[in-house]
Amino acid sequence: MIEIAPLLFLLALGAGLVDAIAGGGGLITVPALLWAGLAPVEALATNKAQGVFGTFASSLHFIRRGAINLGDAALAVGCTFVGAGLGAVAVQFLATDLLSRLIPVLLIGFALYFLFSPRVADIDSRRRIGNGAFALLIGTGVGFYDGFFGPGTGTFFTMGYVALLGYNLRRATAHAKLLNFTSNLAAFLFFIAGGQVLWGIALTMAAGQFAGGWLGAHLVIRHGSRLVRPVLVVASLAVSLKLLLHQAG
């Protein structure tokens, strides 16, 4: 496995960069882990182990730049942790076939929303629900999804912040990354308990994820919706295409 370590590092770096901007980094890393010979649950577990470093790096950068209000996000973080932990437990016993059929349709719809909706901009708009309802609906629900399946999680969180809380795209991306770090961490801890993580591969890719996540967060702060909007659309469509081709195969 050591002979492919440099390639896995580079793939993780690219995934961390993309994931910090728009989500969808798992589209790169999960196939890479399966190609490396890991079993499906091992690939999901090891992906969470390395991905938690990328989401930590981007979240830390957003916090240091004042893009995240930790007080407003606290309840959503707690609900996300619980949801992701439950999802990580469930995936070790249940099949993911239903989600693999449903998610492409949702992501294509989200891509169209990000492309055409006037709410997707650098200016906050009117919120539609309170922080408590958001935490229960999006935090718990998307957290469970991330622990159970995962592709497009960052897009789901960002969509929730834009459509329901009225956050501008830069602010939504920053808060979405904090919740994504939370869901990654929770799932990671439960996968450790299940003995599913391959540590040699995980740590190699974690270094790339950390660097990519930090760089991606810097680009989001600097360029805002001019960068995030097109990358979100492309990432959503790419994840959808990947899942649809997998179903067709």
MARVEXPA-971014 format. One line per field, with one value per atom (N, C-alpha, C): residue in one letter; residue number from 1; x, y, z negated; atom name. Coordinates in steps of 0.05 Angstrom, whole numbers, always signed. Layout:
REM residues N
residuo <- a|... $
num <- NUM|... $
x <- X|... $
y <- Y|... $
z <- Z|... $
atomo <- CA|... $
***
This chain:
REM residues 249
residuo <- m|m|m|i|i|i|e|e|e|i|i|i|a|a|a|p|p|p|l|l|l|l|l|l|f|f|f|l|l|l|l|l|l|a|a|a|l|l|l|g|g|g|a|a|a|g|g|g|l|l|l|v|v|v|d|d|d|a|a|a|i|i|i|a|a|a|g|g|g|g|g|g|g|g|g|g|g|g|l|l|l|i|i|i|t|t|t|v|v|v|p|p|p|a|a|a|l|l|l|l|l|l|w|w|w|a|a|a|g|g|g|l|l|l|a|a|a|p|p|p|v|v|v|e|e|e|a|a|a|l|l|l|a|a|a|t|t|t|n|n|n|k|k|k|a|a|a|q|q|q|g|g|g|v|v|v|f|f|f|g|g|g|t|t|t|f|f|f|a|a|a|s|s|s|s|s|s|l|l|l|h|h|h|f|f|f|i|i|i|r|r|r|r|r|r|g|g|g|a|a|a|i|i|i|n|n|n|l|l|l|g|g|g|d|d|d|a|a|a|a|a|a|l|l|l|a|a|a|v|v|v|g|g|g|c|c|c|t|t|t|f|f|f|v|v|v|g|g|g|a|a|a|g|g|g|l|l|l|g|g|g|a|a|a|v|v|v|a|a|a|v|v|v|q|q|q|f|f|f|l|l|l|a|a|a|t|t|t|d|d|d|l|l|l|l|l|l|s|s|s|r|r|r|l|l|l|i|i|i|p|p|p|v|v|v|l|l|l|l|l|l|i|i|i|g|g|g|f|f|f|a|a|a|l|l|l|y|y|y|f|f|f|l|l|l|f|f|f|s|s|s|p|p|p|r|r|r|v|v|v|a|a|a|d|d|d|i|i|i|d|d|d|s|s|s|r|r|r|r|r|r|r|r|r|i|i|i|g|g|g|n|n|n|g|g|g|a|a|a|f|f|f|a|a|a|l|l|l|l|l|l|i|i|i|g|g|g|t|t|t|g|g|g|v|v|v|g|g|g|f|f|f|y|y|y|d|d|d|g|g|g|f|f|f|f|f|f|g|g|g|p|p|p|g|g|g|t|t|t|g|g|g|t|t|t|f|f|f|f|f|f|t|t|t|m|m|m|g|g|g|y|y|y|v|v|v|a|a|a|l|l|l|l|l|l|g|g|g|y|y|y|n|n|n|l|l|l|r|r|r|r|r|r|a|a|a|t|t|t|a|a|a|h|h|h|a|a|a|k|k|k|l|l|l|l|l|l|n|n|n|f|f|f|t|t|t|s|s|s|n|n|n|l|l|l|a|a|a|a|a|a|f|f|f|l|l|l|f|f|f|f|f|f|i|i|i|a|a|a|g|g|g|g|g|g|q|q|q|v|v|v|l|l|l|w|w|w|g|g|g|i|i|i|a|a|a|l|l|l|t|t|t|m|m|m|a|a|a|a|a|a|g|g|g|q|q|q|f|f|f|a|a|a|g|g|g|g|g|g|w|w|w|l|l|l|g|g|g|a|a|a|h|h|h|l|l|l|v|v|v|i|i|i|r|r|r|h|h|h|g|g|g|s|s|s|r|r|r|l|l|l|v|v|v|r|r|r|p|p|p|v|v|v|l|l|l|v|v|v|v|v|v|a|a|a|s|s|s|l|l|l|a|a|a|v|v|v|s|s|s|l|l|l|k|k|k|l|l|l|l|l|l|l|l|l|h|h|h|q|q|q|a|a|a|g|g|g $
num <- 1|1|1|2|2|2|3|3|3|4|4|4|5|5|5|6|6|6|7|7|7|8|8|8|9|9|9|10|10|10|11|11|11|12|12|12|13|13|13|14|14|14|15|15|15|16|16|16|17|17|17|18|18|18|19|19|19|20|20|20|21|21|21|22|22|22|23|23|23|24|24|24|25|25|25|26|26|26|27|27|27|28|28|28|29|29|29|30|30|30|31|31|31|32|32|32|33|33|33|34|34|34|35|35|35|36|36|36|37|37|37|38|38|38|39|39|39|40|40|40|41|41|41|42|42|42|43|43|43|44|44|44|45|45|45|46|46|46|47|47|47|48|48|48|49|49|49|50|50|50|51|51|51|52|52|52|53|53|53|54|54|54|55|55|55|56|56|56|57|57|57|58|58|58|59|59|59|60|60|60|61|61|61|62|62|62|63|63|63|64|64|64|65|65|65|66|66|66|67|67|67|68|68|68|69|69|69|70|70|70|71|71|71|72|72|72|73|73|73|74|74|74|75|75|75|76|76|76|77|77|77|78|78|78|79|79|79|80|80|80|81|81|81|82|82|82|83|83|83|84|84|84|85|85|85|86|86|86|87|87|87|88|88|88|89|89|89|90|90|90|91|91|91|92|92|92|93|93|93|94|94|94|95|95|95|96|96|96|97|97|97|98|98|98|99|99|99|100|100|100|101|101|101|102|102|102|103|103|103|104|104|104|105|105|105|106|106|106|107|107|107|108|108|108|109|109|109|110|110|110|111|111|111|112|112|112|113|113|113|114|114|114|115|115|115|116|116|116|117|117|117|118|118|118|119|119|119|120|120|120|121|121|121|122|122|122|123|123|123|124|124|124|125|125|125|126|126|126|127|127|127|128|128|128|129|129|129|130|130|130|131|131|131|132|132|132|133|133|133|134|134|134|135|135|135|136|136|136|137|137|137|138|138|138|139|139|139|140|140|140|141|141|141|142|142|142|143|143|143|144|144|144|145|145|145|146|146|146|147|147|147|148|148|148|149|149|149|150|150|150|151|151|151|152|152|152|153|153|153|154|154|154|155|155|155|156|156|156|157|157|157|158|158|158|159|159|159|160|160|160|161|161|161|162|162|162|163|163|163|164|164|164|165|165|165|166|166|166|167|167|167|168|168|168|169|169|169|170|170|170|171|171|171|172|172|172|173|173|173|174|174|174|175|175|175|176|176|176|177|177|177|178|178|178|179|179|179|180|180|180|181|181|181|182|182|182|183|183|183|184|184|184|185|185|185|186|186|186|187|187|187|188|188|188|189|189|189|190|190|190|191|191|191|192|192|192|193|193|193|194|194|194|195|195|195|196|196|196|197|197|197|198|198|198|199|199|199|200|200|200|201|201|201|202|202|202|203|203|203|204|204|204|205|205|205|206|206|206|207|207|207|208|208|208|209|209|209|210|210|210|211|211|211|212|212|212|213|213|213|214|214|214|215|215|215|216|216|216|217|217|217|218|218|218|219|219|219|220|220|220|221|221|221|222|222|222|223|223|223|224|224|224|225|225|225|226|226|226|227|227|227|228|228|228|229|229|229|230|230|230|231|231|231|232|232|232|233|233|233|234|234|234|235|235|235|236|236|236|237|237|237|238|238|238|239|239|239|240|240|240|241|241|241|242|242|242|243|243|243|244|244|244|245|245|245|246|246|246|247|247|247|248|248|248|249|249|249 $
x <- +16|+0|+17|+42|+59|+66|+65|+72|+51|+27|+6|+1|+16|+12|+14|+34|+36|+11|+0|-24|-48|-50|-72|-70|-46|-41|-51|-44|-51|-82|-94|-123|-137|-126|-138|-135|-113|-108|-129|-133|-153|-181|-187|-213|-218|-198|-201|-206|-193|-197|-225|-234|-262|-282|-277|-297|-300|-279|-281|-297|-296|-311|-340|-345|-372|-382|-365|-372|-367|-371|-367|-339|-322|-295|-295|-316|-318|-321|-330|-331|-303|-283|-255|-244|-247|-233|-246|-272|-285|-278|-281|-272|-242|-226|-197|-192|-207|-204|-214|-236|-246|-226|-214|-194|-169|-163|-140|-146|-170|-176|-192|-201|-216|-245|-255|-284|-301|-326|-343|-345|-350|-352|-325|-303|-276|-270|-279|-275|-290|-315|-330|-317|-308|-297|-270|-253|-227|-230|-251|-256|-264|-280|-286|-262|-244|-220|-202|-199|-182|-197|-223|-239|-242|-241|-245|-223|-199|-177|-181|-192|-198|-220|-241|-263|-255|-237|-226|-210|-192|-175|-192|-212|-228|-246|-257|-273|-256|-232|-215|-208|-203|-197|-222|-246|-270|-275|-270|-274|-254|-229|-209|-214|-228|-235|-261|-274|-300|-324|-322|-343|-364|-358|-377|-385|-411|-422|-426|-407|-408|-433|-442|-465|-490|-494|-517|-516|-491|-487|-487|-486|-481|-502|-528|-549|-548|-543|-541|-517|-495|-472|-479|-493|-501|-520|-540|-558|-544|-526|-511|-494|-482|-465|-482|-505|-523|-532|-541|-551|-530|-505|-484|-475|-475|-469|-489|-515|-535|-532|-526|-522|-499|-477|-453|-458|-475|-482|-500|-520|-539|-526|-507|-495|-480|-472|-457|-476|-502|-522|-542|-545|-566|-554|-569|-561|-566|-551|-554|-568|-581|-592|-612|-631|-651|-639|-620|-607|-593|-579|-564|-582|-607|-626|-639|-642|-656|-638|-613|-595|-589|-584|-579|-601|-626|-649|-648|-643|-642|-619|-596|-573|-576|-588|-594|-612|-633|-650|-635|-617|-601|-583|-572|-555|-570|-595|-612|-619|-623|-629|-605|-582|-558|-552|-560|-555|-573|-599|-619|-632|-630|-644|-630|-646|-635|-626|-634|-625|-596|-585|-557|-539|-529|-513|-495|-482|-464|-479|-506|-522|-542|-544|-564|-592|-610|-638|-655|-682|-700|-699|-697|-697|-726|-729|-755|-761|-741|-745|-725|-730|-712|-688|-669|-645|-652|-672|-679|-690|-709|-721|-700|-682|-660|-642|-635|-618|-630|-656|-669|-673|-681|-687|-661|-644|-620|-597|-593|-570|-573|-596|-600|-604|-620|-626|-602|-588|-565|-542|-540|-519|-523|-547|-553|-545|-553|-546|-516|-501|-471|-459|-468|-458|-465|-489|-499|-489|-487|-480|-460|-467|-447|-444|-446|-440|-458|-446|-461|-469|-458|-467|-462|-439|-434|-454|-463|-483|-510|-517|-542|-542|-519|-517|-518|-503|-503|-531|-544|-571|-590|-588|-604|-600|-575|-569|-578|-576|-584|-615|-628|-657|-673|-664|-680|-672|-646|-637|-630|-630|-625|-596|-577|-549|-539|-520|-507|-489|-479|-466|-439|-424|-399|-404|-423|-430|-441|-458|-470|-449|-430|-409|-392|-386|-370|-384|-410|-425|-430|-434|-438|-413|-390|-365|-362|-371|-370|-388|-412|-429|-418|-405|-393|-370|-354|-334|-346|-368|-381|-391|-404|-414|-392|-370|-347|-335|-333|-321|-338|-364|-382|-381|-383|-382|-355|-334|-307|-304|-314|-313|-328|-351|-367|-354|-342|-328|-303|-290|-268|-278|-300|-311|-318|-325|-331|-307|-282|-258|-255|-267|-268|-247|-232|-213|-186|-175|-148|-130|-114|-101|-78|-63|-40|-50|-71|-82|-94|-109|-123|-105|-82|-64|-49|-43|-30|-48|-74|-93|-100|-99|-106|-88|-63|-44|-52|-60|-69|-95|-113|-139|-136|-118|-114|-104|-85|-74|-96|-110|-131|-154|-162|-184|-176|-152|-143|-142|-132|-131|-159|-176|-203|-218|-216|-229|-219|-193|-181|-193|-197|-209|-238|-253|-281|-283|-267|-267|-259|-241|-231|-250|-263|-278|-308|-318|-347|-363|-387|-405|-394|-376|-365|-350|-339|-325|-344|-358|-373|-396|-410|-435|-429|-410|-405|-394|-377|-365|-387|-406|-428|-445|-451|-466|-452|-426|-410|-408|-403|-399|-425|-448|-474|-479|-475|-479|-460|-435|-415|-422|-430|-438|-462|-481|-505|-498|-481|-472|-458|-441|-426|-445|-465|-484|-502|-510|-527|-512|-487|-470|-466|-462|-459|-484|-507|-532|-536|-528|-531|-512|-489|-469|-478 $
y <- -24|+0|+25|+23|+47|+59|+42|+53|+72|+70|+89|+112|+113|+134|+162|+169|+196|+203|+184|+189|+194|+179|+182|+209|+218|+244|+266|+265|+286|+286|+262|+261|+273|+268|+279|+309|+319|+348|+361|+350|+360|+358|+336|+332|+352|+358|+377|+405|+412|+438|+441|+421|+422|+422|+405|+402|+427|+442|+467|+488|+487|+507|+499|+474|+466|+439|+424|+397|+379|+353|+334|+322|+327|+316|+285|+274|+245|+233|+249|+239|+231|+244|+237|+215|+218|+200|+173|+171|+144|+126|+134|+117|+110|+129|+123|+101|+102|+82|+54|+54|+29|+18|+36|+27|+16|+26|+16|-11|-21|-48|-50|-28|-28|-38|-52|-60|-35|-36|-12|+2|-13|+0|+10|-5|+5|+31|+32|+57|+80|+76|+97|+106|+87|+93|+108|+98|+110|+138|+141|+167|+187|+179|+197|+204|+184|+188|+209|+208|+228|+254|+252|+276|+295|+284|+301|+322|+316|+335|+358|+352|+373|+392|+381|+398|+413|+401|+416|+440|+436|+458|+481|+475|+496|+509|+494|+505|+524|+516|+532|+559|+557|+582|+600|+589|+605|+618|+603|+614|+637|+633|+653|+678|+676|+699|+711|+701|+712|+706|+685|+678|+660|+649|+631|+643|+644|+652|+626|+620|+595|+593|+616|+615|+607|+618|+611|+582|+572|+545|+523|+530|+509|+487|+494|+474|+457|+469|+453|+434|+442|+425|+400|+405|+383|+363|+374|+356|+341|+355|+342|+319|+323|+301|+277|+281|+259|+245|+260|+248|+232|+243|+229|+204|+204|+180|+158|+165|+146|+135|+152|+143|+124|+130|+113|+85|+84|+58|+43|+58|+45|+33|+47|+38|+12|+6|-19|-43|-38|-59|-59|-35|-32|-26|-30|-25|+5|+15|+44|+47|+26|+26|+48|+52|+72|+100|+107|+133|+137|+116|+119|+125|+118|+124|+152|+160|+185|+210|+207|+230|+244|+230|+244|+264|+256|+273|+298|+295|+319|+337|+326|+343|+358|+345|+360|+383|+379|+401|+423|+416|+436|+451|+437|+451|+473|+466|+485|+509|+503|+524|+543|+532|+548|+565|+554|+567|+591|+587|+607|+623|+614|+628|+655|+676|+702|+703|+682|+681|+673|+662|+652|+675|+690|+714|+720|+743|+752|+769|+771|+787|+769|+771|+755|+762|+742|+746|+738|+738|+733|+704|+700|+673|+663|+636|+624|+607|+598|+583|+592|+584|+592|+572|+580|+563|+535|+533|+508|+489|+499|+482|+474|+493|+486|+464|+466|+446|+418|+417|+391|+380|+397|+388|+383|+403|+400|+387|+396|+385|+355|+346|+318|+302|+313|+298|+295|+317|+315|+301|+306|+291|+261|+252|+223|+214|+229|+222|+220|+239|+238|+214|+207|+183|+158|+158|+134|+130|+153|+151|+171|+197|+218|+236|+226|+243|+268|+292|+316|+329|+319|+330|+360|+369|+398|+414|+403|+417|+418|+396|+396|+417|+418|+437|+466|+471|+498|+506|+487|+492|+499|+485|+491|+519|+527|+554|+576|+572|+592|+594|+570|+570|+575|+565|+566|+588|+594|+615|+641|+640|+665|+674|+656|+664|+670|+689|+693|+669|+666|+641|+637|+659|+656|+648|+660|+653|+625|+618|+591|+570|+574|+555|+551|+573|+571|+555|+561|+547|+518|+513|+486|+469|+481|+466|+459|+476|+469|+445|+445|+422|+397|+400|+378|+366|+383|+374|+358|+368|+354|+327|+325|+299|+280|+290|+273|+262|+280|+272|+251|+255|+236|+208|+209|+184|+170|+186|+176|+161|+173|+160|+134|+133|+108|+87|+95|+76|+65|+81|+71|+50|+55|+35|+9|+11|-13|-26|-14|-26|-25|-5|-5|+13|+29|+49|+36|+40|+32|+56|+56|+80|+89|+70|+79|+96|+87|+102|+128|+126|+150|+172|+166|+188|+200|+183|+194|+214|+207|+224|+248|+245|+267|+291|+286|+308|+324|+310|+324|+339|+326|+339|+365|+364|+388|+411|+406|+428|+437|+419|+427|+442|+433|+446|+475|+479|+506|+524|+514|+531|+537|+517|+521|+542|+541|+561|+589|+592|+618|+629|+611|+620|+629|+615|+622|+650|+655|+682|+703|+698|+718|+723|+702|+706|+703|+692|+692|+676|+687|+672|+670|+688|+686|+659|+649|+623|+600|+604|+582|+574|+593|+586|+567|+573|+554|+527|+528|+502|+485|+498|+483|+469|+484|+472|+449|+453|+431|+407|+412|+390|+375|+389|+375|+357|+368|+352|+329|+333|+312|+289|+295|+274|+259|+274|+261|+242|+252|+235|+210|+213|+190|+169|+178|+159|+146|+162|+151|+130|+136|+117|+91|+94|+71|+53|+66|+51|+37|+51|+40|+16|+17|-4|-29 $
z <- +0|+0|+0|-9|-11|+16|+37|+64|+75|+65|+75|+55|+33|+13|+25|+42|+53|+69|+84|+100|+81|+61|+42|+28|+22|+9|+28|+54|+73|+77|+79|+82|+58|+34|+10|+9|+18|+19|+37|+61|+80|+68|+55|+43|+20|+4|-18|-7|+15|+28|+38|+53|+64|+42|+22|+0|-16|-20|-35|-20|+6|+23|+26|+32|+41|+30|+16|+9|+33|+29|+51|+52|+32|+32|+32|+20|+19|+47|+67|+94|+104|+93|+100|+82|+56|+38|+35|+35|+32|+55|+80|+102|+101|+91|+89|+68|+46|+25|+35|+50|+61|+81|+97|+117|+103|+79|+64|+52|+54|+45|+19|+8|-17|-12|-32|-31|-34|-25|-26|-53|-75|-101|-110|-104|-111|-96|-71|-55|-67|-75|-88|-114|-130|-156|-153|-135|-130|-118|-101|-89|-111|-130|-152|-169|-173|-189|-176|-149|-136|-131|-126|-120|-144|-168|-192|-194|-183|-185|-165|-141|-122|-132|-143|-153|-178|-194|-217|-208|-188|-179|-168|-151|-140|-161|-179|-201|-218|-225|-241|-227|-201|-186|-186|-182|-182|-209|-231|-258|-263|-255|-260|-244|-221|-205|-212|-233|-243|-225|-208|-190|-203|-227|-240|-267|-272|-298|-315|-333|-347|-366|-376|-393|-378|-354|-338|-328|-324|-313|-333|-359|-380|-380|-378|-379|-354|-331|-306|-308|-320|-323|-340|-362|-379|-365|-351|-336|-314|-300|-279|-290|-313|-325|-331|-342|-349|-324|-304|-279|-265|-263|-249|-264|-290|-305|-300|-300|-294|-266|-247|-219|-216|-230|-228|-240|-261|-272|-253|-241|-224|-199|-187|-162|-165|-189|-193|-194|-193|-194|-172|-158|-138|-111|-90|-62|-56|-36|-28|-1|+9|+36|+40|+21|+25|+27|+10|+11|+37|+47|+72|+96|+94|+116|+112|+87|+82|+84|+74|+72|+98|+121|+146|+154|+150|+157|+140|+114|+96|+103|+109|+115|+142|+161|+186|+181|+164|+157|+142|+124|+110|+129|+149|+169|+183|+191|+205|+186|+161|+141|+138|+135|+132|+157|+180|+205|+210|+202|+210|+188|+163|+141|+134|+132|+124|+95|+78|+50|+48|+69|+69|+77|+57|+63|+39|+40|+18|-2|+0|-18|-32|-59|-74|-64|-65|-59|-83|-79|-102|-111|-137|-148|-149|-147|-146|-170|-185|-210|-231|-256|-277|-280|-297|-300|-311|-329|-341|-320|-304|-283|-262|-256|-237|-248|-273|-286|-285|-291|-291|-263|-244|-217|-201|-199|-182|-197|-222|-238|-241|-253|-258|-232|-214|-189|-171|-165|-147|-162|-188|-203|-201|-204|-201|-173|-153|-125|-121|-133|-130|-143|-166|-179|-165|-152|-139|-110|-95|-67|-59|-58|-57|-32|-7|+16|+16|+19|+21|-5|-27|-53|-56|-47|-48|-33|-10|+6|-9|-23|-38|-61|-75|-97|-86|-65|-53|-43|-30|-21|-44|-66|-89|-100|-102|-112|-94|-67|-48|-47|-44|-39|-64|-87|-111|-130|-133|-151|-137|-110|-95|-95|-101|-102|-73|-71|-45|-40|-16|-8|-22|-27|-41|-70|-83|-111|-113|-94|-94|-90|-73|-68|-93|-107|-132|-153|-158|-178|-170|-144|-134|-140|-137|-142|-171|-189|-218|-223|-212|-216|-202|-179|-165|-182|-195|-213|-235|-247|-269|-260|-237|-228|-222|-210|-205|-231|-250|-276|-290|-290|-304|-290|-263|-248|-252|-252|-255|-282|-303|-330|-331|-318|-319|-301|-279|-262|-276|-292|-308|-327|-340|-358|-344|-318|-303|-291|-295|-285|-254|-241|-212|-199|-214|-203|-197|-173|-167|-171|-192|-202|-184|-172|-155|-132|-118|-95|-106|-127|-138|-145|-157|-166|-142|-122|-98|-84|-81|-68|-85|-112|-130|-126|-120|-116|-91|-70|-46|-51|-65|-71|-87|-106|-123|-106|-89|-71|-52|-40|-21|-34|-58|-72|-79|-88|-96|-71|-49|-25|-14|-14|-4|-20|-47|-64|-58|-54|-47|-21|-1|+24|+21|+4|-1|-14|-34|-47|-27|-10|+9|+32|+43|+68|+64|+42|+37|+58|+65|+83|+111|+119|+146|+150|+129|+130|+121|+99|+87|+104|+116|+131|+154|+172|+194|+185|+164|+154|+141|+127|+116|+137|+159|+181|+193|+199|+212|+193|+167|+148|+145|+144|+141|+165|+189|+213|+216|+207|+209|+190|+166|+147|+158|+169|+180|+203|+221|+244|+235|+215|+204|+193|+178|+166|+187|+207|+228|+245|+251|+266|+250|+224|+207|+207|+207|+208|+235|+256|+283|+287|+274|+276|+261 $
atomo <- N|CA|C|N|CA|C|N|CA|C|N|CA|C|N|CA|C|N|CA|C|N|CA|C|N|CA|C|N|CA|C|N|CA|C|N|CA|C|N|CA|C|N|CA|C|N|CA|C|N|CA|C|N|CA|C|N|CA|C|N|CA|C|N|CA|C|N|CA|C|N|CA|C|N|CA|C|N|CA|C|N|CA|C|N|CA|C|N|CA|C|N|CA|C|N|CA|C|N|CA|C|N|CA|C|N|CA|C|N|CA|C|N|CA|C|N|CA|C|N|CA|C|N|CA|C|N|CA|C|N|CA|C|N|CA|C|N|CA|C|N|CA|C|N|CA|C|N|CA|C|N|CA|C|N|CA|C|N|CA|C|N|CA|C|N|CA|C|N|CA|C|N|CA|C|N|CA|C|N|CA|C|N|CA|C|N|CA|C|N|CA|C|N|CA|C|N|CA|C|N|CA|C|N|CA|C|N|CA|C|N|CA|C|N|CA|C|N|CA|C|N|CA|C|N|CA|C|N|CA|C|N|CA|C|N|CA|C|N|CA|C|N|CA|C|N|CA|C|N|CA|C|N|CA|C|N|CA|C|N|CA|C|N|CA|C|N|CA|C|N|CA|C|N|CA|C|N|CA|C|N|CA|C|N|CA|C|N|CA|C|N|CA|C|N|CA|C|N|CA|C|N|CA|C|N|CA|C|N|CA|C|N|CA|C|N|CA|C|N|CA|C|N|CA|C|N|CA|C|N|CA|C|N|CA|C|N|CA|C|N|CA|C|N|CA|C|N|CA|C|N|CA|C|N|CA|C|N|CA|C|N|CA|C|N|CA|C|N|CA|C|N|CA|C|N|CA|C|N|CA|C|N|CA|C|N|CA|C|N|CA|C|N|CA|C|N|CA|C|N|CA|C|N|CA|C|N|CA|C|N|CA|C|N|CA|C|N|CA|C|N|CA|C|N|CA|C|N|CA|C|N|CA|C|N|CA|C|N|CA|C|N|CA|C|N|CA|C|N|CA|C|N|CA|C|N|CA|C|N|CA|C|N|CA|C|N|CA|C|N|CA|C|N|CA|C|N|CA|C|N|CA|C|N|CA|C|N|CA|C|N|CA|C|N|CA|C|N|CA|C|N|CA|C|N|CA|C|N|CA|C|N|CA|C|N|CA|C|N|CA|C|N|CA|C|N|CA|C|N|CA|C|N|CA|C|N|CA|C|N|CA|C|N|CA|C|N|CA|C|N|CA|C|N|CA|C|N|CA|C|N|CA|C|N|CA|C|N|CA|C|N|CA|C|N|CA|C|N|CA|C|N|CA|C|N|CA|C|N|CA|C|N|CA|C|N|CA|C|N|CA|C|N|CA|C|N|CA|C|N|CA|C|N|CA|C|N|CA|C|N|CA|C|N|CA|C|N|CA|C|N|CA|C|N|CA|C|N|CA|C|N|CA|C|N|CA|C|N|CA|C|N|CA|C|N|CA|C|N|CA|C|N|CA|C|N|CA|C|N|CA|C|N|CA|C|N|CA|C|N|CA|C|N|CA|C|N|CA|C|N|CA|C|N|CA|C|N|CA|C|N|CA|C|N|CA|C|N|CA|C|N|CA|C|N|CA|C|N|CA|C|N|CA|C|N|CA|C|N|CA|C|N|CA|C|N|CA|C|N|CA|C|N|CA|C|N|CA|C|N|CA|C|N|CA|C|N|CA|C|N|CA|C|N|CA|C|N|CA|C|N|CA|C|N|CA|C|N|CA|C|N|CA|C|N|CA|C|N|CA|C|N|CA|C|N|CA|C|N|CA|C|N|CA|C|N|CA|C|N|CA|C|N|CA|C|N|CA|C|N|CA|C|N|CA|C|N|CA|C|N|CA|C|N|CA|C|N|CA|C|N|CA|C|N|CA|C|N|CA|C|N|CA|C|N|CA|C|N|CA|C|N|CA|C|N|CA|C|N|CA|C $
***
